[in-house]
Amino acid sequence: MDWMQGLQNAVDFIEDHIGEEIDYAEVAAQAYSSNFHFQRVFHIICGYSLGEYIRNRRLSLAGTELSAGGSKVIDVALRYGYNNPESFSRAFTRFHGITPQQAKTGNVNLKSFSRVSVKLILEGGTAMDYRIEKREAFRVIAKKERYGGGEEEITQKTIQATWAECIENGTIDTLCRYLRPENIFGDAIVGISMGEMRGKDFDYAIGAAYTEGEVEEGLTVEEIPAETWVIFPCTGAMPDAFRELWKKIYTEFFPASKYQPAGGVCIEVYPSAEVDDPDYHCEIWITVEEK
């Protein structure tokens, strides 16, 4: 499935179920993507998280209903996922700047948050470096964590906290002992998104390429299956350069390419910890298939 069409399908699914409990993993499945990967890319492209989009759309629609009159606040609150009028009133007031009761009186200003409509706009040619590689299965040694359920919003802060913990407790130093220049990632530490299609939970691992040796306590050896990868080099200070590349991948590369995401593993390759360096170089690996 074309990524842009998949994103539109995901948005349509949200809108069709806006008054129901929404399973984030099911939303991601509409775009043929893992839960974590979809939420991450959605945030980068749209500028707000999937959870923020759903909450803002519900509050926008709630404001329209209340201003039209005839609806009770409690009924509107329940219709848009709030279990009690107090929590609804707090969220409504933060969003619109007035209370639900004030909205019912009419002649007041409300905030509108419009539905996302996916459009491809061609503004001019831009060059992107990439390479396609077919790789046999390989192994990594990693610290793997499981996150979330389908109803839980995934944020980049969660992943950043995992990296911070691994740095503080010495896990990164332990992983560095497995680095070999001849391995697939050389002297780089990698972050691996291992979410599965339609999987409610997802695994994220911080690791290194592995060939042999004793497996330290707390680490596991994971096999990455044979895949076709599109690999993008990224140069610039993190995290801005990284976010900009992710956005270009999904708004420029995939719409114009014969390839599309395959919904599998995604790997970020970090050769050093000098992420503040304006010339910092890293890579993004994404599993792909032909359209």
C-alpha positions in Angstrom: 0.0 0.0 0.0 1.2 3.5 -0.9 2.3 5.3 2.3 0.3 8.5 1.6 -2.9 6.4 1.0 -2.2 4.4 4.1 -1.9 7.6 6.1 -5.2 8.8 4.7 -6.8 5.5 5.5 -5.6 5.8 9.1 -7.0 9.3 9.4 -10.3 8.1 7.9 -10.4 5.3 10.4 -10.0 7.7 13.3 -12.7 10.0 12.0 -15.1 7.1 11.6 -14.5 6.0 15.2 -13.9 9.4 16.8 -16.6 8.8 19.4 -15.3 5.4 20.3 -12.3 4.0 22.2 -9.6 4.0 19.6 -6.9 1.4 19.5 -3.7 3.0 18.3 -2.4 -0.3 17.0 -5.5 -0.6 14.8 -5.0 2.9 13.5 -1.4 2.0 12.5 -2.6 -1.1 10.8 -4.6 1.0 8.4 -1.3 2.4 7.1 0.3 -1.1 7.0 2.7 0.0 9.8 3.7 -1.0 13.3 2.2 0.9 16.2 5.4 2.7 17.2 6.6 3.4 13.7 3.3 5.0 12.6 2.9 7.1 15.7 6.5 8.4 15.4 6.1 9.3 11.7 2.7 10.8 12.2 4.2 13.1 14.8 7.1 14.2 12.6 4.9 14.8 9.5 2.0 16.5 11.3 3.7 18.4 14.1 1.6 16.9 16.8 1.2 13.4 18.2 -1.5 10.9 17.3 -3.0 11.3 20.7 -3.1 15.1 20.4 -4.8 14.8 17.1 -7.6 12.6 18.4 -8.1 14.7 21.6 -8.2 18.0 19.6 -10.6 16.6 17.0 -12.9 15.4 19.8 -12.9 18.7 21.6 -13.4 20.6 18.4 -16.4 18.5 17.5 -17.7 18.8 21.1 -17.6 22.5 20.9 -19.6 22.5 17.7 -22.3 20.3 19.3 -22.6 22.3 22.4 -22.8 25.6 20.6 -25.6 24.3 18.5 -27.7 23.8 21.6 -29.9 20.9 22.6 -27.1 18.7 23.9 -26.3 18.1 27.6 -22.7 18.5 28.7 -22.6 15.0 30.2 -23.9 13.4 27.0 -21.3 15.2 24.9 -18.5 14.4 27.4 -19.4 10.6 27.2 -19.7 10.7 23.5 -16.1 11.9 23.1 -14.4 9.6 25.5 -14.6 11.5 28.9 -15.9 9.4 31.8 -17.0 12.4 33.9 -18.0 16.0 33.2 -15.3 17.4 35.4 -12.4 16.0 33.3 -14.2 17.0 30.1 -14.7 20.5 31.4 -11.0 20.9 32.2 -9.9 19.7 28.8 -12.6 21.7 27.0 -11.6 24.9 28.8 -7.9 24.4 28.1 -8.7 23.9 24.4 -11.4 26.5 23.7 -10.7 29.0 26.5 -14.3 28.9 27.7 -16.3 26.3 29.7 -18.8 23.9 28.2 -21.7 25.8 29.8 -20.5 29.0 28.2 -20.3 27.3 24.8 -24.0 26.3 25.2 -25.0 29.9 25.4 -23.9 30.7 21.8 -22.4 33.9 20.5 -18.9 32.8 21.8 -15.6 32.2 20.1 -14.6 28.5 19.8 -11.5 26.9 18.5 -11.7 24.7 15.4 -9.2 21.8 14.8 -9.7 20.6 11.3 -9.5 17.0 10.0 -6.2 16.0 8.4 -6.4 15.6 4.6 -3.3 14.0 3.0 -2.2 15.8 -0.1 1.0 15.4 -2.2 2.3 18.9 -3.2 5.2 19.0 -5.7 7.2 22.2 -5.0 10.4 21.4 -6.8 13.1 18.8 -7.1 15.2 18.0 -4.0 18.1 15.5 -3.9 18.2 12.8 -1.3 21.0 10.3 -0.8 20.1 6.7 -0.2 21.1 3.2 -1.1 19.2 -0.1 -1.4 20.7 -3.2 0.2 19.4 -6.8 0.3 20.7 -8.3 3.5 20.6 -11.9 4.8 19.5 -12.4 8.4 21.9 -11.1 11.0 22.0 -10.9 14.8 22.2 -8.1 17.3 22.9 -8.2 21.0 20.6 -5.8 22.7 18.8 -4.5 25.7 15.2 -4.9 24.7 12.2 -3.2 26.3 8.5 -3.8 25.7 6.2 -0.8 25.6 2.6 0.1 25.5 -0.7 -1.3 24.5 -2.9 -0.4 21.6 -4.7 2.2 23.7 -1.5 3.8 24.9 0.1 6.8 23.2 3.8 6.3 22.4 6.0 9.4 22.6 9.6 10.0 21.7 10.2 10.9 25.3 9.7 7.2 26.2 12.5 6.1 23.9 14.8 9.0 25.0 14.3 7.9 28.6 15.3 4.4 27.7 18.6 5.7 26.1 19.2 7.9 29.2 18.8 4.9 31.5 21.1 2.7 29.4 23.8 5.4 29.4 23.4 5.9 33.2 23.4 2.2 34.2 26.4 1.2 32.0 24.4 -0.8 29.4 25.9 1.3 26.5 29.4 0.7 27.8 28.6 -3.0 28.0 27.3 -3.1 24.4 30.4 -1.2 23.2 32.5 -4.3 24.2 30.7 -6.2 21.4 31.6 -3.7 18.6 33.7 -5.0 15.8 34.7 -2.9 12.7 34.0 -5.8 10.4 30.4 -6.3 11.6 27.4 -5.0 9.7 27.2 -1.8 11.7 30.9 -1.5 12.5 31.6 0.5 15.6 28.0 1.8 15.9 25.3 1.4 18.5 21.9 1.0 17.0 18.3 1.6 18.1 15.8 -0.9 16.7 12.0 -0.6 16.4 10.7 -4.1 16.4 6.9 -3.6 16.4 4.8 -6.0 14.5 1.9 -5.3 12.2 -1.4 -5.2 14.3 0.7 -5.9 17.4 -0.6 -3.9 20.4 2.7 -4.0 22.2 6.0 -3.2 20.6 9.6 -3.9 21.4 12.4 -1.3 21.2 16.0 -2.4 21.5 19.3 -0.7 21.9 22.1 -2.9 20.7 25.1 -3.8 18.5 25.9 -6.3 15.8 26.7 -9.7 17.3 28.7 -12.6 16.0 29.9 -14.5 19.0 30.9 -14.2 22.7 29.3 -14.5 26.1 26.0 -12.8 26.5 26.1 -10.4 29.4 23.3 -10.5 32.0 20.3 -8.4 31.0 21.1 -8.6 27.3 19.5 -10.9 24.6 20.5 -11.9 21.1 17.9 -11.1 18.5 17.8 -12.2 14.9 16.9 -9.6 12.3 15.3 -11.5 9.3 16.5 -11.2 5.7 15.1 -8.0 4.3 15.5 -5.4 1.6 16.5 -2.1 3.2 16.5 1.5 2.1 19.3 3.2 3.9 19.5 7.0 4.4 22.6 8.9 5.6 21.8 11.8 8.0 24.3 14.6 8.7 23.7 17.4 11.2 23.1 18.1 14.8 20.6 15.9 16.5 17.6 15.8 16.9 16.7 18.5 14.3 18.6 16.8 11.4 17.0 13.5 12.3 13.5 14.8 12.3 14.0 16.7 9.0 15.2 13.5 7.4 12.3 11.4 8.7 9.9 14.0 7.3 11.6 14.0 3.9 11.6 10.2 3.7 7.8 10.0 4.1 6.8 13.2 2.3 9.3 13.1 -0.6 11.0 9.8 -1.0 8.3 7.2 -0.6 5.6 9.1 -2.6 7.9 9.4 -5.6 9.7 6.1 -5.3 8.9 2.6 -6.5 9.5 1.4 -3.0 7.2 1.5 0.0 7.7 0.7 3.7 7.3 -3.1 4.4 6.0 -2.7 7.9 9.0 -4.4 9.4 12.0 -3.5 11.4 13.5 0.0 11.5 17.0 0.7 12.6 18.8 3.9 13.6 22.6 3.6 13.4 24.7 5.9 15.7 28.5 5.7 15.3 29.3 7.9 18.3 27.7 9.8 21.2 28.7 13.2 19.8 25.1 14.1 18.8 25.6 17.9 19.3 28.3 17.9 16.5 26.9 20.0 13.6 28.5 17.5 11.2 27.2 14.4 13.1 26.6 11.5 10.8 24.2 8.6 11.4 21.9 6.4 9.3 18.3 5.3 9.1 17.5 1.8 7.9 13.9 1.0 6.8 12.6 -2.3 5.4 10.9 -1.8 2.1 9.2 -3.6 -0.8 8.3 -2.6 -4.3 4.9 -1.0 -4.8 
